[in-house]
Amino acid sequence: MSSKLFHSFELKDSTLVNYTQKHLFRLDAIGALVTAVLLGAVLPILQPYVGMPIVALYLLSAIAAAFFLYSGACYLLIKSS
């Protein structure tokens, strides 16, 4: 059953297979940056509507920023194939 579950990822013509590690790290870095900006700049303004403490939003934003730095560094350091 597990081979059926992951069968679409094993196809050679799938666009997912054509992505290189460099592309995936760039996409991950962009997602982490968007998350960090939303958690650190946008959601604290909307805190009365969100209901989360501002300290928690800033902590989660710092974690997302660390993931952005890691993924960005991996993107820059991986050599293109």
Buried (B, 14 or more C-beta within 10 A) or exposed (E): EEEEEEEEEEEEEEEEEEEEEBEBBBEBBBBBBEBBBBBBEEBBEEEEEBEEEEEEBBEBBEBBBEBBBBBBEBBEEBEEE
